[in-house]
């Protein structure tokens, strides 16, 4: 896998409704906050593009998006 195959996920906390599908799909990347019930990223939120698309498509509120990594 090359760095071009990796993408960074972002969470729009205003749109998140706390269903937890993201945490179910990628528990090493997402965690629902115990107090707010809103999803947040663990670490830098980087995943292979294919896995990231599954998470984005699985978010019922559309709160998760892909931000392309900058080439260094």
C-alpha positions as CSV (number, residue, x, y, z in Angstrom):
1,X,0.0,0.0,0.0
2,X,1.3,3.4,-0.9
3,X,0.6,6.7,0.9
4,X,-1.7,7.6,-2.1
5,X,-4.0,4.7,-0.9
6,X,-4.5,6.4,2.5
7,X,-7.0,9.1,3.2
8,X,-7.9,11.1,6.3
9,X,-11.4,10.9,7.7
10,X,-13.1,13.9,9.3
11,X,-16.2,14.1,11.5
12,X,-18.7,16.9,11.3
13,X,-19.7,17.0,14.9
14,X,-22.7,19.2,14.2
15,X,-24.2,16.5,11.9
16,X,-23.3,13.4,14.0
17,X,-26.3,11.8,15.7
18,X,-24.3,9.2,17.7
19,X,-25.5,6.0,16.2
20,X,-22.1,4.5,16.5
21,X,-21.8,2.7,13.1
22,X,-18.4,4.2,12.6
23,X,-17.1,2.9,15.9
24,X,-18.6,-0.5,15.1
25,X,-16.9,-0.6,11.7
26,X,-13.5,0.9,12.8
27,X,-13.1,0.8,16.6
28,X,-9.4,1.7,16.3
29,X,-10.3,5.0,14.5
30,X,-13.6,6.2,16.1
31,X,-15.0,6.5,19.6
32,X,-18.3,7.9,20.8
33,X,-17.9,10.3,23.6
34,X,-19.5,9.0,26.8
35,X,-20.9,12.5,27.7
36,X,-22.0,13.9,24.4
37,X,-22.6,10.7,22.3
38,X,-20.8,12.4,19.4
39,X,-18.2,10.5,17.4
40,X,-14.6,11.6,17.5
41,X,-11.4,10.3,15.9
42,X,-8.7,8.4,17.7
43,X,-5.3,9.3,16.4
44,X,-5.1,11.0,13.0
45,X,-8.1,9.2,11.4
46,X,-6.1,7.7,8.5
47,X,-7.4,4.6,6.7
48,X,-7.0,2.9,3.4
49,X,-9.3,4.5,0.9
50,X,-11.5,1.3,0.5
51,X,-12.1,1.0,4.2
52,X,-12.7,4.7,4.5
53,X,-15.4,4.6,1.8
54,X,-17.3,1.8,3.8
55,X,-17.3,4.0,6.9
56,X,-18.5,7.1,5.0
57,X,-21.2,5.2,3.2
58,X,-22.3,3.6,6.5
59,X,-22.8,6.8,8.4
60,X,-26.5,7.4,8.6
61,X,-26.2,11.2,9.2
62,X,-23.5,11.8,6.6
63,X,-21.2,13.2,9.3
64,X,-18.1,11.5,8.1
65,X,-16.1,12.6,5.1
66,X,-12.8,11.9,3.4
67,X,-10.1,14.5,3.3
68,X,-7.4,13.7,0.8
69,X,-3.9,13.5,2.4
70,X,-1.5,16.1,1.2
71,X,1.5,14.8,-0.7
72,X,4.7,15.5,1.2
